[in-house]
Every structure is written in C-alpha cells, then in structure tokens.
Amino acid sequence: MKKLTFGYLFDFRNPQQWRRPWADLYAETLDFITWTESLGFDGAWVPEHHGADDGYAPSPLVVLASIAARTKTIKLGSAVALAPLYHPVRFAEECAVLDILSDGRLEMAVAVGYRRREADAYGVDFSLRGRRTDEFLEIVRRLWTGETFSYEGKHFTLKNASIAPTPGRGRIPLFLGGFTEKALERTAKFGDGYFGNLDVCELYLEKLRACGKDPATARVRIQGLFVLVADDPGKAMQEVAPYFHYVNNAYGQWLNEDRASTGFGDTAILKPMTLEAFKVSGILSILTPSQAIAMLNGMLSKAPVEHFMMMAPPGLPLSKLAPYAEVFAKEVIPAFN
C-alpha cells in the first residue's frame, strides 16, 4: 500500500466570539503541534492572509521558525504563502535559513492569492500577480541553487543577486496551489508538486504532460479542511460544527469578493449559510476510522497523493480536538504506513 502521511493546517485565527489572549492561542497551538508529532503526524502547515479581523496568520515564516524550534521530525511549511506579496531575494534568504534551522524539514507551498484587498494593501497590482509570481519563482529557484546573477524583468530588477547560506539540500521542495488552468500550468512548469484539491489533479497531470514531464513523478498534497475522524460522528457534529461553520462562512465571504480571480465563479462550494444548513450540507465530512480509510484509498486510486492535511478549526479549544487527533493517529495512520 502506498505510503501516505498526514498533518494539520493551523491558521492561528482568533474569532471574536471565542476570542482569548493572543499569546495563549499561539502557545497552545505550538504545544499541540509538538504533541501531534509524538502521535505520528508528519506535517504542520501555516497558511497566509492579511488584514483579517480574526488575525488569520499574516506571517507564516515567523510562525514556522517557532515550530522548527519546538519539533524534531515533522515536516513544516506554508500552505500557502502569497508569492506576489514577497520580494524573491528576501523570501529565498528567509526560507534558506528556516530550512537550516529545521534541519532540512521545510517544504513550502505558494500561490498567487485571490483577495484584491490584500494585493492593494501591499501596493501590488492585483491583475499582474500571476506574471509577478512567474518571475518570483524563477528567481527563488536560481538563488536556492547558489547562483549569482543579475535579472531584469517587468516586476523585479536585480544586480548580482545571491544568497548565503543556501539551503542545505541545495533546494527546498516548492509546491504550487491554485485551481485555474493558468495556475496548473504554472505549477507544472515551476513547481515540485501540486497543493490543493483532488478534483483538479487530473488537469495538473495533463499540464505536466504538456510540459514534457512524466506524470508518474507527480507529487500531490491534498487539503481536507472539512474532514474529521470520530468514533461517534453524530456526537462530533454537535461539538465541532460551529467552528467549521465559521470557516465555511469566512471563506465563502472571501471567495465572493473577487469571483473571477478564484476560478470558481458562481460554482464556489463554500458559501455563507446558517449553522443548521451547514450541518446538513455535506461540506463537513465526519467519518469513522473505517470510512476514512476507504475515502483515502479512493483518493489514492485517483491521484499520486503523498500527504493529506486536515484543519485545526479556529475557536475550537485544542484540548477538544485532541481526542479526534488520537483516534486518527491510532486507527487511520497505521493503515498507510
């Protein structure tokens, strides 16, 4: 059976209705990440957004440095960092240092982003974020290999750019996220793998073929943000639904801001709704261990998935998430080792 690893995504949101001291939230989350490593989880991932009222993690690299200091074996990285908002030399330098601090455990994922207001706040032309990202990726790749070079593009002009230290492995795995054809073309051209949703994996494999790359070498990571494993799904739904409902509505509102840029248009799955409607919508998938194993095996039959990440939903005390993590670690992870 194919080796499949598992992890959690932590966005460090602190919604107003469950608000508590920020220092407590960060400390508890770091403790929880360290604990999941001891359970057998293999990944801790931090996404990025800006200007959110709930404090959605705006600085993933800083958080990842703290995770690196607290852990020993777990892989860590962004999921995703917003490439157009970074200067490529600075990004390459900070990732190289972070890779060294984590002893080669860093695996980054980036995307162009879909919120116009974030690009506006950074003074970045939202309509050019894709082309800016293409230049960013080319520059970062070359810097990580230790190259010294000058570069003159439409978005970045560099003179004798280099970084030191370079990543210990010579490069850092770089996954790209997205859902549109352009995003998947960029992923096939520049990325080491795809990060995102199962339903576009076939398109990613097609884009690899078009680039002259072997789909058999594809690396895929899937986010299961609305997946939870429980011995008693009915009881779990009553306990956790309000927190996942918050996630659904928050993303639903954001996706509605600039529909054309998300690639979903009117077909976006996540839309604001009432809690009761959310509970019966099927968006939140609470599975027994045997159902989860079947679901994951079905996923593996469709795409070369190497890692599956769930979410620690904002507002839910991690002491209440812990029993679900234990069930997953004891009854699901062993089926894929």
ZIVEN-V752159 format. One record per residue. OMEGA is omega in whole degrees, -180 to 180 (999 if undefined). Layout:
omega
OMEGA
OMEGA
This chain:
omega
-177
176
178
-180
-171
178
179
172
-177
-178
173
176
-177
-174
-174
-176
177
-172
174
-177
-178
-179
179
-180
-179
-179
-179
-179
178
176
-178
179
178
-180
179
176
-179
179
-178
173
-169
-179
172
-169
-177
177
-176
167
-174
175
-179
-178
-177
175
177
-169
-180
-172
-173
-177
178
179
-179
176
178
177
180
-178
-175
-173
-176
-173
-172
174
-179
-180
177
179
6
169
-176
-171
-176
-176
-179
165
-172
-180
179
179
-179
180
-175
177
179
178
180
177
178
179
-178
-179
174
-178
-176
176
-171
171
-179
175
-176
-178
-177
-179
-179
-176
177
177
179
-178
179
-179
-179
178
-175
-176
-178
-172
178
180
176
180
177
178
178
-177
179
-178
-178
180
-177
180
-179
180
179
-178
170
-174
170
-174
177
179
178
-175
-179
174
-176
175
178
-179
174
176
173
2
171
179
-177
-179
-177
176
177
178
-175
178
178
179
178
-174
-178
178
-180
180
-179
174
178
180
-179
-176
-170
-168
171
-180
-179
174
178
-171
-176
-172
176
-178
180
177
177
179
176
-179
175
179
-179
178
-179
-180
-177
178
180
179
-176
174
-174
173
-175
175
176
-171
-179
178
176
178
-177
175
-180
-176
-180
178
-180
180
180
-177
-169
-175
-179
-177
176
175
176
179
-180
-176
180
178
179
178
-179
-179
-179
-177
-176
-171
-176
-176
-179
-177
-178
-175
-179
-176
-179
-177
-175
179
178
180
178
179
-179
177
179
-178
-177
-175
-176
179
177
-177
178
-171
168
179
-179
176
180
179
178
179
-178
176
175
177
-180
179
-177
-175
-180
-176
179
-178
179
-178
175
-176
165
-171
-178
178
-179
177
-176
174
177
175
-174
180
178
177
-180
178
180
-177
-175
-170
-179
-177
-178
-179
-175
179
999
